[in-house]
């Protein structure tokens, strides 16, 4: 469940980090797990929360990867609302029997240092509270690096996709190891 960063906005979706993850997992000792990209460009935590129940029912996942919140942060959505929506998504996923991998996000300081810090802290607090798998910042090694962000200043380029995929794959592989 994600937004434009996971939907592959501005690039060939087949070259996005989710598709790369599917390919790399197929090549691993774990074979061919089914990876479903339920990401929608422009998605917020509220929209993701509202879509999640149907996705859980339709796909019955063992692991739900949540990459949402960036659009909320860019719109100045109250921190409590973002946290509650992410919390509800984690609970829905766990109630369905799925484990959760939460992908942290950071935003530019448009709304001030306090908002920016509280926004980023939501992810680590929720991951710790629910003992979820966690990537602290999906754009680690990408944000602020030349050639890694599209001209819009937000969306990762094609060369950035393998960097993000590796961060996620490390956590997914750790999770798969516990399921053997």
C-alpha positions in Angstrom: 0.0 0.0 0.0 1.7 3.1 -1.1 1.6 6.4 -3.0 3.3 7.7 -6.1 6.8 6.8 -4.8 5.8 3.1 -4.8 3.5 3.4 -7.8 6.6 4.5 -9.9 5.4 7.9 -10.8 7.2 9.4 -13.8 9.1 6.1 -14.7 8.2 2.8 -16.3 6.4 0.9 -13.6 8.2 -2.2 -14.6 11.4 -0.5 -13.5 10.0 0.7 -10.1 11.3 -0.6 -6.8 8.3 -2.9 -6.3 8.8 -4.6 -9.6 12.5 -4.9 -8.9 11.7 -6.4 -5.5 9.4 -9.0 -7.1 12.2 -10.0 -9.6 14.9 -10.2 -6.9 12.7 -12.3 -4.6 12.0 -14.7 -7.5 15.7 -15.1 -7.9 16.2 -15.8 -4.1 16.1 -19.1 -2.3 12.5 -18.3 -1.4 11.3 -18.7 -5.0 8.4 -16.6 -6.3 6.4 -14.9 -3.7 3.5 -12.9 -5.1 4.1 -9.2 -4.8 1.1 -7.0 -5.3 1.6 -3.3 -5.9 -1.5 -1.6 -4.4 0.0 1.8 -4.7 -1.8 4.8 -6.0 -0.3 8.2 -7.0 -1.5 10.9 -4.7 -2.7 8.5 -2.0 -2.9 9.7 1.6 -3.0 7.6 4.8 -6.7 8.2 4.9 -7.2 6.9 1.4 -5.0 3.9 2.1 -6.8 3.1 5.3 -10.1 3.1 3.3 -8.7 0.9 0.6 -6.9 -1.6 2.8 -9.8 -3.8 3.9 -10.7 -4.7 0.3 -7.1 -5.3 -0.5 -6.6 -7.6 2.5 -9.7 -9.5 1.6 -8.8 -9.8 -2.1 -5.1 -10.7 -1.7 -4.9 -12.3 1.8 -1.3 -11.2 2.2 1.2 -12.6 4.7 3.1 -9.3 4.7 1.7 -5.8 4.1 4.2 -3.1 3.2 2.9 0.4 4.1 4.5 3.3 2.3 2.1 6.2 3.0 2.2 9.6 4.6 4.3 11.7 2.3 1.2 13.3 0.6 -0.3 14.0 4.1 2.9 15.7 5.2 3.1 17.8 2.1 -0.5 19.0 2.7 0.1 19.8 6.3 -2.3 17.1 7.6 -2.3 17.1 11.4 0.3 14.7 12.8 -2.2 13.0 15.0 -4.4 12.1 12.0 -1.5 10.7 10.0 -0.4 8.6 13.0 -4.0 7.4 13.6 -4.5 6.3 10.0 -1.1 4.5 10.0 -2.0 2.9 13.3 -5.4 1.7 11.9 -3.7 0.3 8.8 -1.2 -1.7 11.0 -4.1 -3.0 13.1 -6.2 -4.0 10.1 -3.2 -5.8 8.6 -2.4 -7.6 11.9 -6.0 -8.5 12.5 -6.1 -10.1 9.1 -3.1 -12.3 10.1 -0.5 -10.3 8.1 2.8 -9.0 9.4 3.6 -5.4 8.6 6.7 -3.6 7.1 6.4 0.1 7.7 8.4 2.3 5.3 9.3 5.6 6.9 9.2 8.9 5.1 10.5 12.4 5.7 9.3 15.6 4.3 10.8 19.1 3.6 10.6 21.6 6.4 7.8 23.6 4.8 5.7 23.4 8.0 8.5 24.0 10.4 11.0 21.9 12.3 8.6 20.7 14.9 6.1 19.3 12.3 8.9 17.8 10.3 10.4 16.0 13.3 7.0 14.8 14.6 6.1 13.6 11.1 9.2 11.4 10.9 8.9 10.2 14.5 5.5 8.7 13.8 7.0 5.9 11.8 9.6 4.7 14.3 7.1 5.0 17.2 4.5 2.9 15.4 7.0 0.3 14.3 8.3 0.0 17.8 4.8 -0.1 19.3 3.7 -2.9 17.0 7.0 -4.6 16.7 6.8 -4.2 12.9 9.5 -4.5 10.4 10.8 -1.1 9.6 12.8 0.9 7.1 13.4 4.3 8.8 13.6 6.3 5.5 12.7 4.8 2.1 14.6 7.5 0.3 17.9 7.0 2.3 20.7 7.3 -0.2 18.4 8.9 -2.7 17.1 12.2 -1.3 19.5 15.0 -1.9 21.6 13.0 -4.3 22.1 14.3 -7.8 20.2 12.4 -10.5 18.1 10.5 -8.0 15.1 12.8 -7.8 13.0 13.9 -10.8 12.7 17.6 -11.8 9.6 17.9 -9.6 11.8 17.6 -6.5 9.8 14.8 -5.0 9.7 11.6 -7.1 12.7 9.2 -7.4 14.2 8.6 -10.8 14.8 5.2 -12.4 18.4 5.0 -11.1 17.0 5.5 -7.5 14.7 2.5 -7.7 17.3 -0.2 -7.0 18.6 1.8 -3.9 15.1 1.9 -2.4 14.4 -1.7 -3.4 17.5 -2.9 -1.5 16.4 -1.2 1.7 13.0 -2.9 1.5 14.4 -6.3 0.3 16.7 -6.5 3.3 13.7 -6.3 5.6 11.6 -8.7 3.5 14.4 -11.2 3.4 14.8 -11.0 7.2 11.1 -11.6 7.5 11.1 -14.5 5.1 14.0 -16.1 7.1 11.7 -16.2 10.1 9.0 -17.9 8.1 11.2 -20.9 7.0 
